[in-house]
Amino acid sequence: MIKIGVFIGSLSVHAYCYKLAQVLKTNYQAQVRFFQINYSTLPLYNPDLEEADLPIEWQTLRSIVAQLDALLFITPEYNYSLPGGLKNALDVLSVPYPPTYLANKPAMIITASAGQRGGLLANVQLQQVLQSLQMRVFKDEVTFSEIHDKFNAQSQLTDNQVKQFLLTEFQSFLAFIPAKTVVQPAEPVSLDHLQYCWSPQELLILNSSHQAIANIELEIQQQVVCIKAVNVKASYRGQHLGTKALKLLLMLISQANYQVVAQCPFAKQFLAQHPEYASLVVQ
């Protein structure tokens, strides 16, 4: 099954771009495994951090994108340009250059707006950015104008012409992705000098010798991840490894469109001190 990462340009849960993505997911769930990329918690890109304490969020994003077969961008146009959060995510993905995990990876751009242009300027600018990152960009300019008139109050796409155009273009994009680009990720996945692998029972952190140095005990039910305990090997304590592991876990949870609840005190305190993860927490 083809694995496609989805970047939604708007962070709003009510975004029409998100609704367009849902139409594709509904119609292609048998052929494609979609991963919505949550970039809202990424620290702003600062090149100084590449040589200092590399943020775990950057490492995780790069690692996840490396394992995907293609990327789909669905975005509005903000002030005649790209939304800032999306541009920041691309800046993070652009390093180290050339980004081997992006080179030749297929990408499709869809823009939508309430105006007449359908986000065309953002579409063209995003094409330029992705081409500079050496991605293979699907050339059709897929734009939707007056998008607010295409959905009903139940978030259903009611304009059949728009729906048919969306599905036809996406089908062409799937044909654009050659079989040789489909990625078979290796396990475990490297993050800087550490590695990780995760299952429904735990997130395991390994050192460069593949020895377990930390783990987070988990229980997953109905797309809710319960954090039961965070454990760090005694000789690795004092290096903020528990915090890094939690940040990694939350990034993975967000990509899987899961939510989280914490049982252990350490995770509860972390979530209470980091409101940027509030949208992931079960209320």
Backbone as CSV, one residue per row, in Angstrom:
resi,resn,N_x,N_y,N_z,CA_x,CA_y,CA_z,C_x,C_y,C_z
1,MET,0.841,-1.197,0.000,0.000,0.000,0.000,0.876,1.247,0.000
2,ILE,0.538,2.203,-0.828,1.305,3.449,-0.919,1.082,4.291,0.334
3,LYS,2.176,4.839,0.855,2.109,5.680,2.051,2.348,7.142,1.645
4,ILE,1.339,7.971,1.892,1.410,9.376,1.491,1.251,10.258,2.720
5,GLY,2.209,11.150,2.925,2.122,12.134,3.993,1.339,13.345,3.525
6,VAL,0.448,13.840,4.381,-0.430,14.953,4.029,-0.093,16.160,4.904
7,PHE,0.279,17.258,4.258,0.499,18.530,4.942,-0.718,19.429,4.687
8,ILE,-1.456,19.757,5.736,-2.571,20.690,5.614,-2.055,22.078,5.978
9,GLY,-2.165,23.029,5.061,-1.575,24.350,5.269,-2.205,25.151,6.380
10,SER,-3.479,24.934,6.649,-4.163,25.632,7.731,-4.148,24.771,8.984
11,LEU,-3.918,25.409,10.132,-3.931,24.695,11.399,-5.324,24.600,11.999
12,SER,-6.299,25.233,11.383,-7.669,25.216,11.906,-8.307,23.849,11.711
13,VAL,-9.000,23.370,12.736,-9.704,22.089,12.627,-10.918,22.204,11.706
14,HIS,-11.305,23.432,11.392,-12.454,23.650,10.516,-12.031,23.976,9.079
15,ALA,-10.749,23.833,8.769,-10.223,24.236,7.468,-10.844,23.438,6.330
16,TYR,-11.157,24.118,5.242,-11.689,23.439,4.064,-10.633,22.537,3.429
17,CYS,-9.365,22.892,3.604,-8.300,22.034,3.091,-8.313,20.677,3.796
18,TYR,-8.597,20.697,5.084,-8.714,19.440,5.829,-9.894,18.630,5.301
19,LYS,-10.989,19.310,4.972,-12.171,18.614,4.445,-11.876,17.989,3.081
20,LEU,-11.091,18.675,2.254,-10.693,18.094,0.969,-9.854,16.839,1.185
21,ALA,-8.966,16.889,2.178,-8.153,15.707,2.483,-9.025,14.539,2.918
22,GLN,-10.081,14.836,3.676,-10.973,13.775,4.132,-11.692,13.110,2.957
23,VAL,-12.017,13.880,1.922,-12.656,13.307,0.727,-11.717,12.293,0.081
24,LEU,-10.447,12.649,-0.030,-9.469,11.726,-0.629,-9.286,10.483,0.241
25,LYS,-9.201,10.668,1.540,-9.031,9.524,2.432,-10.203,8.568,2.328
26,THR,-11.413,9.106,2.240,-12.611,8.271,2.159,-12.641,7.463,0.869
27,ASN,-12.212,8.076,-0.224,-12.317,7.435,-1.534,-11.122,6.562,-1.881
28,TYR,-10.004,6.715,-1.166,-8.807,5.950,-1.518,-8.254,5.141,-0.342
29,GLN,-9.082,4.876,0.658,-8.587,4.165,1.829,-8.144,2.739,1.517
30,ALA,-8.634,2.150,0.427,-8.226,0.794,0.065,-6.886,0.764,-0.666
31,GLN,-6.459,1.917,-1.213,-5.237,1.976,-2.008,-4.095,2.703,-1.325
32,VAL,-4.440,3.649,-0.458,-3.436,4.547,0.093,-3.554,4.597,1.611
33,ARG,-2.420,4.590,2.266,-2.392,4.854,3.702,-1.928,6.296,3.892
34,PHE,-2.829,7.127,4.386,-2.540,8.546,4.558,-2.006,8.815,5.964
35,PHE,-0.995,9.681,6.041,-0.451,10.128,7.319,-0.535,11.654,7.348
36,GLN,-1.402,12.195,8.180,-1.459,13.650,8.277,-0.290,14.127,9.137
37,ILE,0.542,14.981,8.567,1.735,15.467,9.247,1.378,16.661,10.117
38,ASN,1.549,16.504,11.416,1.273,17.586,12.357,2.573,18.345,12.621
39,TYR,2.644,19.564,12.129,3.860,20.363,12.288,3.660,21.533,13.240
40,SER,2.521,21.573,13.927,2.181,22.745,14.739,3.107,22.922,15.940
41,THR,3.746,21.848,16.415,4.614,21.950,17.590,6.087,22.078,17.228
42,LEU,6.405,22.206,15.959,7.807,22.332,15.567,8.390,23.658,16.062
43,PRO,9.542,23.636,16.723,10.222,24.908,17.016,10.578,25.624,15.718
44,LEU,10.555,26.965,15.738,10.947,27.729,14.559,12.362,27.347,14.137
45,TYR,12.568,27.290,12.831,13.872,26.843,12.348,14.954,27.855,12.694
46,ASN,16.010,27.364,13.315,17.188,28.161,13.661,18.400,27.305,13.344
47,PRO,19.200,27.687,12.349,20.338,26.844,11.950,21.339,26.598,13.065
48,ASP,21.382,27.466,14.081,22.322,27.260,15.178,22.053,25.945,15.906
49,LEU,20.778,25.519,15.906,20.419,24.300,16.638,20.878,23.039,15.923
50,GLU,21.265,23.149,14.661,21.755,21.978,13.929,23.063,21.463,14.533
51,GLU,23.821,22.359,15.140,25.113,21.969,15.702,25.089,21.943,17.221
52,ALA,23.927,22.256,17.797,23.823,22.245,19.257,22.896,21.109,19.677
53,ASP,21.815,21.448,20.356,20.868,20.439,20.824,19.747,20.319,19.809
54,LEU,19.930,19.445,18.837,18.975,19.305,17.747,17.605,18.919,18.288
55,PRO,16.571,19.731,18.048,15.240,19.433,18.595,14.732,18.062,18.147
56,ILE,14.213,17.318,19.094,13.699,15.993,18.778,12.543,16.080,17.784
57,GLU,11.795,17.197,17.810,10.680,17.356,16.871,11.176,17.419,15.430
58,TRP,12.316,18.086,15.219,12.888,18.153,13.865,13.334,16.771,13.415
59,GLN,14.026,16.070,14.306,14.517,14.740,13.961,13.368,13.799,13.614
60,THR,12.293,13.881,14.401,11.155,12.990,14.184,10.488,13.283,12.851
61,LEU,10.272,14.570,12.562,9.647,14.943,11.293,10.463,14.429,10.117
62,ARG,11.766,14.616,10.160,12.628,14.160,9.069,12.575,12.638,8.940
63,SER,12.576,11.955,10.060,12.543,10.499,10.047,11.234,9.981,9.468
64,ILE,10.124,10.590,9.868,8.808,10.161,9.371,8.697,10.392,7.868
65,VAL,9.071,11.577,7.416,8.956,11.904,5.993,9.839,10.975,5.164
66,ALA,10.986,10.584,5.704,11.891,9.692,4.969,11.236,8.354,4.656
67,GLN,10.268,7.949,5.467,9.634,6.642,5.296,8.401,6.671,4.393
68,LEU,8.019,7.844,3.914,6.823,7.980,3.094,7.163,7.893,1.613
69,ASP,6.191,7.419,0.830,6.409,7.259,-0.608,6.178,8.545,-1.383
70,ALA,5.341,9.428,-0.850,5.013,10.673,-1.549,4.421,11.643,-0.537
71,LEU,4.345,12.913,-0.925,3.767,13.946,-0.069,2.648,14.670,-0.809
72,LEU,1.606,14.996,-0.070,0.465,15.733,-0.594,0.307,17.000,0.226
73,PHE,0.289,18.139,-0.446,0.131,19.433,0.217,-1.225,20.020,-0.165
74,ILE,-2.048,20.298,0.837,-3.352,20.932,0.606,-3.383,22.185,1.471
75,THR,-3.383,23.343,0.833,-3.164,24.563,1.598,-3.979,25.738,1.086
76,PRO,-4.340,26.649,1.977,-4.903,27.925,1.543,-3.773,28.883,1.180
77,GLU,-4.153,30.071,0.789,-3.187,31.136,0.504,-3.336,32.213,1.553
78,TYR,-2.239,32.504,2.258,-2.254,33.550,3.283,-1.468,34.752,2.774
79,ASN,-2.143,35.879,2.611,-1.468,37.122,2.235,-0.588,36.942,0.997
80,TYR,-1.160,36.310,-0.027,-0.490,36.099,-1.311,0.711,35.160,-1.213
81,SER,0.718,34.276,-0.200,1.877,33.414,-0.031,1.489,32.155,0.750
82,LEU,2.510,31.406,1.187,2.297,30.189,1.960,2.002,30.516,3.418
83,PRO,1.220,29.708,4.094,1.086,29.851,5.549,2.447,29.677,6.220
84,GLY,2.696,30.475,7.246,4.006,30.471,7.897,4.388,29.141,8.508
85,GLY,3.427,28.460,9.134,3.733,27.181,9.766,4.193,26.144,8.762
86,LEU,3.548,26.116,7.600,3.933,25.176,6.550,5.332,25.483,6.033
87,LYS,5.622,26.761,5.845,6.960,27.140,5.381,8.019,26.754,6.404
88,ASN,7.713,26.911,7.691,8.668,26.519,8.719,8.939,25.022,8.668
89,ALA,7.892,24.225,8.450,8.077,22.774,8.352,8.987,22.428,7.176
90,LEU,8.814,23.107,6.061,9.656,22.852,4.896,11.093,23.300,5.148
91,ASP,11.265,24.386,5.895,12.620,24.820,6.248,13.314,23.758,7.098
92,VAL,12.573,23.162,8.036,13.131,22.094,8.862,13.512,20.896,8.001
93,LEU,12.674,20.577,7.026,12.922,19.422,6.166,14.037,19.676,5.146
94,SER,14.403,20.922,4.962,15.402,21.248,3.938,16.824,20.978,4.403
95,VAL,17.003,20.627,5.664,18.342,20.440,6.223,18.460,19.003,6.729
96,PRO,19.608,18.343,6.555,20.787,18.815,5.821,20.548,18.819,4.314
97,TYR,21.238,19.725,3.631,21.042,19.871,2.188,22.176,19.182,1.433
98,PRO,21.882,18.477,0.348,20.533,18.206,-0.148,19.823,17.180,0.724
99,PRO,18.531,17.375,0.960,17.787,16.464,1.827,17.510,15.135,1.125
100,THR,18.297,14.134,1.438,18.191,12.862,0.728,16.827,12.211,0.917
101,TYR,16.141,12.530,1.996,14.825,11.941,2.234,13.723,12.643,1.444
102,LEU,14.055,13.739,0.755,13.089,14.431,-0.097,13.432,14.309,-1.580
103,ALA,14.691,14.126,-1.904,15.120,14.112,-3.303,14.362,13.046,-4.098
104,ASN,13.752,13.483,-5.187,12.990,12.622,-6.107,11.698,12.067,-5.514
105,LYS,11.333,12.506,-4.314,10.064,12.056,-3.736,8.919,12.794,-4.432
106,PRO,7.891,12.069,-4.906,6.775,12.717,-5.607,5.957,13.609,-4.668
107,ALA,5.482,14.721,-5.189,4.679,15.654,-4.400,3.540,16.219,-5.247
108,MET,2.398,16.377,-4.620,1.242,16.985,-5.270,0.792,18.178,-4.441
109,ILE,0.394,19.250,-5.120,-0.047,20.474,-4.455,-1.503,20.754,-4.820
110,ILE,-2.311,20.979,-3.799,-3.700,21.401,-3.988,-3.891,22.666,-3.165
111,THR,-4.424,23.708,-3.786,-4.715,24.932,-3.044,-6.193,25.266,-3.165
112,ALA,-6.702,25.946,-2.155,-8.116,26.307,-2.125,-8.270,27.632,-1.400
113,SER,-9.215,28.423,-1.842,-9.463,29.711,-1.196,-10.917,30.121,-1.397
114,ALA,-11.325,31.108,-0.641,-12.678,31.651,-0.777,-12.779,32.619,-1.952
115,GLY,-11.641,33.035,-2.500,-11.628,33.982,-3.611,-11.686,33.301,-4.965
116,GLN,-11.418,34.083,-6.006,-11.538,33.607,-7.380,-10.297,32.886,-7.882
117,ARG,-9.134,33.138,-7.265,-7.893,32.563,-7.785,-7.627,31.149,-7.279
118,GLY,-8.312,30.743,-6.227,-8.109,29.396,-5.705,-6.740,29.177,-5.096
119,GLY,-6.125,30.241,-4.607,-4.798,30.091,-4.001,-3.691,29.861,-5.003
120,LEU,-3.844,30.380,-6.207,-2.883,30.113,-7.276,-1.476,30.594,-6.941
121,LEU,-1.370,31.765,-6.307,-0.035,32.272,-5.976,0.674,31.343,-4.993
122,ALA,-0.042,30.867,-4.003,0.554,29.919,-3.056,0.930,28.628,-3.761
123,ASN,0.112,28.201,-4.708,0.387,26.984,-5.465,1.703,27.097,-6.215
124,VAL,1.878,28.203,-6.931,3.094,28.409,-7.722,4.320,28.533,-6.817
125,GLN,4.174,29.287,-5.720,5.312,29.454,-4.806,5.709,28.135,-4.170
126,LEU,4.717,27.325,-3.804,5.021,26.036,-3.196,5.713,25.113,-4.199
127,GLN,5.304,25.187,-5.456,6.002,24.417,-6.492,7.486,24.776,-6.513
128,GLN,7.777,26.068,-6.453,9.169,26.512,-6.488,9.954,25.993,-5.285
129,VAL,9.341,26.059,-4.107,10.020,25.592,-2.893,10.316,24.101,-2.991
130,LEU,9.319,23.307,-3.393,9.507,21.856,-3.451,10.511,21.464,-4.524
131,GLN,10.503,22.180,-5.641,11.492,21.891,-6.677,12.905,22.208,-6.198
132,SER,13.038,23.259,-5.393,14.352,23.597,-4.849,14.841,22.533,-3.876
133,LEU,13.891,21.780,-3.296,14.233,20.676,-2.399,14.413,19.371,-3.169
134,GLN,14.435,19.469,-4.503,14.705,18.348,-5.412,13.590,17.302,-5.409
135,MET,12.374,17.721,-5.090,11.245,16.811,-5.162,10.709,16.757,-6.586
136,ARG,10.032,15.673,-6.930,9.369,15.554,-8.230,7.934,16.044,-8.070
137,VAL,7.674,17.230,-8.570,6.392,17.875,-8.337,5.415,17.558,-9.470
138,PHE,4.265,17.043,-9.114,3.171,16.803,-10.059,2.761,18.149,-10.641
139,LYS,2.814,18.307,-11.957,2.765,19.631,-12.576,1.379,20.260,-12.663
140,ASP,0.323,19.463,-12.607,-1.009,20.052,-12.717,-1.251,21.039,-11.573
141,GLU,-1.738,22.229,-11.913,-2.075,23.216,-10.895,-3.517,22.980,-10.454
142,VAL,-3.677,22.292,-9.340,-4.996,21.932,-8.840,-5.426,22.999,-7.841
143,THR,-6.370,23.815,-8.238,-6.831,24.916,-7.399,-8.359,24.885,-7.319
144,PHE,-8.877,25.336,-6.174,-10.331,25.392,-5.977,-10.703,26.771,-5.446
145,SER,-11.481,27.489,-6.215,-11.935,28.818,-5.802,-13.297,28.726,-5.118
146,GLU,-13.623,29.754,-4.334,-14.903,29.827,-3.616,-15.207,28.506,-2.908
147,ILE,-14.186,27.988,-2.225,-14.279,26.658,-1.634,-15.370,26.574,-0.575
148,HIS,-15.691,27.700,0.059,-16.704,27.688,1.118,-18.095,27.341,0.595
149,ASP,-18.292,27.477,-0.710,-19.589,27.157,-1.305,-19.691,25.701,-1.752
150,LYS,-18.619,24.950,-1.601,-18.604,23.580,-2.128,-18.993,22.529,-1.083
151,PHE,-19.088,22.922,0.186,-19.400,22.000,1.266,-20.697,22.417,1.963
152,ASN,-21.406,21.423,2.504,-22.603,21.742,3.275,-22.254,21.867,4.760
153,ALA,-23.247,22.056,5.590,-23.022,22.266,7.025,-22.467,21.029,7.706
154,GLN,-22.602,19.867,7.086,-22.075,18.617,7.641,-20.679,18.286,7.104
155,SER,-20.023,19.282,6.478,-18.671,19.134,5.929,-18.606,18.132,4.788
156,GLN,-19.713,17.936,4.090,-19.758,17.045,2.935,-19.570,17.857,1.663
157,LEU,-18.741,17.340,0.764,-18.496,18.000,-0.513,-19.712,17.773,-1.408
158,THR,-20.448,18.825,-1.679,-21.715,18.697,-2.407,-21.599,19.052,-3.884
159,ASP,-20.489,19.631,-4.277,-20.291,20.003,-5.678,-19.679,18.807,-6.411
160,ASN,-20.477,18.114,-7.192,-20.014,16.892,-7.869,-18.909,17.163,-8.880
161,GLN,-18.964,18.319,-9.521,-17.925,18.652,-10.499,-16.572,18.820,-9.810
162,VAL,-16.592,19.494,-8.674,-15.361,19.675,-7.903,-14.850,18.324,-7.405
163,LYS,-15.747,17.496,-6.909,-15.347,16.185,-6.400,-14.727,15.337,-7.504
164,GLN,-15.329,15.330,-8.666,-14.808,14.526,-9.762,-13.437,15.015,-10.206
165,PHE,-13.282,16.339,-10.261,-11.983,16.909,-10.631,-10.921,16.538,-9.606
166,LEU,-11.254,16.620,-8.306,-10.322,16.287,-7.241,-9.881,14.827,-7.339
167,LEU,-10.840,13.927,-7.514,-10.515,12.502,-7.566,-9.736,12.145,-8.827
168,THR,-10.092,12.774,-9.942,-9.386,12.500,-11.194,-7.932,12.945,-11.118
169,GLU,-7.706,14.132,-10.567,-6.342,14.633,-10.445,-5.528,13.778,-9.480
170,PHE,-6.149,13.353,-8.395,-5.412,12.524,-7.445,-5.087,11.157,-8.051
171,GLN,-5.994,10.625,-8.842,-5.723,9.364,-9.525,-4.536,9.515,-10.473
172,SER,-4.454,10.654,-11.144,-3.315,10.922,-12.023,-2.023,11.029,-11.212
173,PHE,-2.134,11.584,-10.013,-0.949,11.679,-9.151,-0.464,10.293,-8.738
174,LEU,-1.388,9.391,-8.421,-0.996,8.036,-8.061,-0.246,7.360,-9.206
175,ALA,-0.695,7.623,-10.441,0.002,7.072,-11.604,1.377,7.723,-11.787
176,PHE,1.518,8.940,-11.287,2.763,9.697,-11.369,3.830,9.116,-10.434
177,ILE,3.390,8.378,-9.402,4.316,7.797,-8.431,4.793,6.444,-8.948
178,PRO,5.998,6.349,-9.455,6.458,5.051,-9.973,6.693,4.064,-8.843
179,ALA,6.570,2.800,-9.144,6.707,1.758,-8.120,8.081,1.792,-7.464
180,LYS,9.105,2.202,-8.194,10.454,2.156,-7.631,10.655,3.166,-6.509
181,THR,9.738,4.150,-6.392,9.894,5.130,-5.327,9.264,4.655,-4.024
182,VAL,8.511,3.567,-4.049,7.853,3.101,-2.831,8.907,2.649,-1.830
183,VAL,8.827,3.198,-0.618,9.860,3.011,0.389,9.519,1.827,1.287
184,GLN,10.521,1.016,1.553,10.396,-0.040,2.555,11.291,0.351,3.725
185,PRO,10.728,0.981,4.761,11.563,1.521,5.831,12.261,0.436,6.639
186,ALA,13.481,0.722,7.032,14.212,-0.188,7.900,13.840,0.078,9.352
187,GLU,13.922,-0.923,10.169,13.683,-0.791,11.606,14.951,-1.200,12.346
188,PRO,15.290,-0.511,13.411,14.661,0.688,13.923,15.057,1.932,13.144
189,VAL,14.396,3.040,13.396,14.649,4.294,12.701,15.640,5.127,13.509
190,SER,16.620,5.708,12.831,17.645,6.490,13.524,17.170,7.904,13.803
191,LEU,17.520,8.392,14.979,17.314,9.786,15.352,18.608,10.281,15.972
192,ASP,19.375,11.034,15.170,20.663,11.509,15.641,21.490,10.296,16.067
193,HIS,21.992,10.265,17.298,22.786,9.121,17.762,21.916,8.059,18.412
194,LEU,20.605,8.325,18.509,19.673,7.370,19.103,18.816,6.743,18.021
195,GLN,18.112,5.692,18.416,17.189,5.037,17.517,15.910,4.733,18.279
196,TYR,14.830,4.512,17.542,13.590,4.173,18.230,12.807,3.159,17.417
197,CYS,11.949,2.452,18.089,10.929,1.641,17.447,9.748,1.605,18.418
198,TRP,8.553,1.516,17.870,7.411,1.522,18.775,6.359,0.538,18.325
199,SER,5.604,0.099,19.314,4.552,-0.883,19.125,3.373,-0.458,19.994
200,PRO,2.254,-1.184,19.939,1.129,-0.835,20.825,1.457,-0.964,22.311
201,GLN,2.575,-1.617,22.639,2.924,-1.821,24.043,3.982,-0.843,24.573
202,GLU,4.857,-0.356,23.675,5.902,0.532,24.175,6.603,1.284,23.047
203,LEU,7.174,2.411,23.432,8.138,3.126,22.594,9.501,2.824,23.189
204,LEU,10.391,2.283,22.388,11.700,1.852,22.864,12.770,2.760,22.279
205,ILE,13.639,3.295,23.141,14.761,4.125,22.716,16.039,3.304,22.839
206,LEU,16.834,3.270,21.756,18.058,2.478,21.712,19.262,3.380,21.484
207,ASN,20.412,2.955,21.971,21.632,3.691,21.659,22.217,3.172,20.345
208,SER,23.393,3.664,19.980,23.978,3.306,18.688,24.354,1.835,18.600
209,SER,24.418,1.168,19.743,24.714,-0.270,19.771,23.445,-1.108,19.836
210,HIS,22.287,-0.445,19.644,20.983,-1.113,19.661,20.624,-1.654,21.048
211,GLN,21.194,-1.045,22.092,20.850,-1.425,23.456,19.736,-0.522,23.972
212,ALA,18.752,-1.101,24.650,17.638,-0.321,25.184,18.118,0.571,26.327
213,ILE,17.869,1.864,26.227,18.284,2.792,27.279,17.100,3.536,27.892
214,ALA,15.935,3.457,27.260,14.727,4.080,27.810,13.519,3.478,27.111
215,ASN,12.391,3.540,27.788,11.161,3.102,27.146,9.965,3.799,27.771
216,ILE,8.901,3.888,27.009,7.623,4.396,27.510,6.615,3.271,27.375
217,GLU,6.049,2.859,28.501,5.052,1.796,28.494,3.709,2.369,28.039
218,LEU,3.074,1.683,27.088,1.871,2.202,26.456,0.732,1.188,26.494
219,GLU,-0.454,1.723,26.306,-1.632,0.905,26.037,-2.480,1.677,25.043
220,ILE,-2.779,1.077,23.909,-3.505,1.770,22.844,-4.858,1.110,22.647
221,GLN,-5.901,1.911,22.769,-7.267,1.442,22.542,-8.059,2.517,21.814
222,GLN,-8.662,2.138,20.693,-9.544,3.036,19.928,-8.882,4.383,19.658
223,GLN,-7.661,4.329,19.152,-6.898,5.513,18.746,-6.575,6.459,19.903
224,VAL,-6.554,5.924,21.107,-6.118,6.688,22.277,-4.916,5.965,22.883
225,VAL,-3.817,6.686,23.036,-2.587,6.133,23.596,-2.503,6.517,25.069
226,CYS,-2.487,5.520,25.925,-2.337,5.749,27.359,-0.870,5.585,27.736
227,ILE,-0.277,6.628,28.323,1.117,6.576,28.777,1.111,6.052,30.206
228,LYS,1.615,4.853,30.381,1.557,4.209,31.690,2.814,4.465,32.524
229,ALA,3.969,4.542,31.869,5.210,4.774,32.612,6.300,5.223,31.654
230,VAL,7.203,6.067,32.150,8.391,6.493,31.414,9.603,6.025,32.203
231,ASN,10.434,5.203,31.565,11.581,4.605,32.257,12.879,4.933,31.523
232,VAL,13.888,5.341,32.277,15.210,5.635,31.709,16.250,4.839,32.485
233,LYS,17.131,4.177,31.748,18.202,3.408,32.376,19.048,4.317,33.263
234,ALA,19.425,3.831,34.427,20.080,4.662,35.437,21.296,5.411,34.899
235,SER,22.106,4.753,34.098,23.331,5.381,33.599,23.073,6.479,32.579
236,TYR,21.819,6.619,32.107,21.478,7.645,31.124,20.620,8.759,31.715
237,ARG,20.386,8.714,33.014,19.575,9.754,33.630,20.353,11.064,33.718
238,GLY,19.606,12.166,33.754,20.232,13.481,33.778,20.523,14.048,32.402
239,GLN,20.110,13.343,31.338,20.329,13.804,29.966,19.019,14.203,29.285
240,HIS,17.967,14.364,30.073,16.644,14.749,29.551,16.113,13.726,28.553
241,LEU,16.531,12.482,28.720,16.124,11.452,27.775,14.625,11.162,27.875
242,GLY,14.077,11.216,29.103,12.640,11.005,29.266,11.829,12.054,28.541
243,THR,12.269,13.302,28.627,11.572,14.395,27.938,11.667,14.220,26.428
244,LYS,12.844,13.865,25.935,13.012,13.643,24.499,12.137,12.494,24.019
245,ALA,12.066,11.428,24.812,11.233,10.290,24.434,9.759,10.682,24.374
246,LEU,9.306,11.496,25.330,7.916,11.949,25.327,7.622,12.814,24.106
247,LYS,8.531,13.722,23.777,8.335,14.571,22.599,8.266,13.725,21.329
248,LEU,9.129,12.727,21.261,9.108,11.812,20.124,7.776,11.075,20.050
249,LEU,7.324,10.546,21.175,6.055,9.819,21.206,4.903,10.707,20.768
250,LEU,4.847,11.930,21.269,3.742,12.827,20.936,3.755,13.196,19.458
251,MET,4.944,13.331,18.881,5.036,13.595,17.450,4.497,12.394,16.657
252,LEU,4.850,11.194,17.069,4.363,9.995,16.394,2.846,9.863,16.549
253,ILE,2.346,10.173,17.724,0.904,10.108,17.973,0.164,11.074,17.069
254,SER,0.715,12.272,16.931,0.048,13.272,16.095,0.021,12.843,14.638
255,GLN,1.095,12.195,14.152,1.122,11.747,12.761,0.115,10.626,12.517
256,ALA,-0.152,9.840,13.554,-1.099,8.737,13.428,-2.538,9.182,13.670
257,ASN,-2.720,10.491,13.947,-4.047,11.034,14.259,-4.673,10.362,15.482
258,TYR,-3.831,10.030,16.465,-4.295,9.479,17.729,-4.359,10.601,18.767
259,GLN,-4.914,10.267,19.931,-4.879,11.174,21.073,-4.176,10.473,22.223
260,VAL,-3.950,11.221,23.295,-3.142,10.683,24.380,-3.795,10.981,25.726
261,VAL,-3.579,10.074,26.660,-3.943,10.286,28.058,-2.783,9.782,28.898
262,ALA,-2.467,10.493,29.980,-1.299,10.144,30.791,-1.728,9.583,32.138
263,GLN,-1.116,8.469,32.520,-1.305,7.902,33.846,-0.120,8.192,34.755
264,CYS,1.089,8.144,34.192,2.273,8.326,35.030,2.477,9.803,35.368
265,PRO,2.965,10.114,36.569,3.144,11.505,37.014,4.059,12.318,36.112
266,PHE,5.133,11.697,35.623,6.085,12.438,34.786,5.408,12.936,33.504
267,ALA,4.642,12.060,32.846,3.947,12.456,31.622,2.859,13.485,31.909
268,LYS,2.158,13.325,33.031,1.125,14.306,33.404,1.732,15.687,33.588
269,GLN,2.851,15.754,34.283,3.510,17.037,34.523,4.008,17.650,33.215
270,PHE,4.580,16.821,32.364,5.078,17.313,31.078,3.942,17.935,30.267
271,LEU,2.821,17.243,30.152,1.692,17.741,29.363,1.106,19.012,29.974
272,ALA,1.104,19.098,31.295,0.593,20.290,31.967,1.479,21.503,31.699
273,GLN,2.773,21.268,31.513,3.729,22.354,31.293,3.905,22.714,29.826
274,HIS,3.299,21.935,28.922,3.472,22.162,27.484,2.104,22.232,26.800
275,PRO,1.468,23.401,26.868,0.128,23.553,26.278,0.092,23.380,24.774
276,GLU,1.247,23.378,24.108,1.257,23.194,22.661,0.784,21.794,22.261
277,TYR,0.747,20.877,23.226,0.270,19.520,22.948,-1.177,19.308,23.388
278,ALA,-1.850,20.383,23.792,-3.188,20.265,24.367,-4.182,19.611,23.396
279,SER,-4.014,19.869,22.104,-4.958,19.314,21.128,-4.879,17.803,21.038
280,LEU,-3.784,17.215,21.521,-3.629,15.756,21.468,-4.210,15.073,22.705
281,VAL,-4.453,15.840,23.757,-4.845,15.263,25.036,-6.348,15.043,25.089
282,VAL,-6.750,13.856,25.509,-8.168,13.536,25.676,-8.727,14.377,26.814
283,GLN,-9.823,15.086,26.542,-10.426,15.947,27.554,-11.428,15.161,28.398
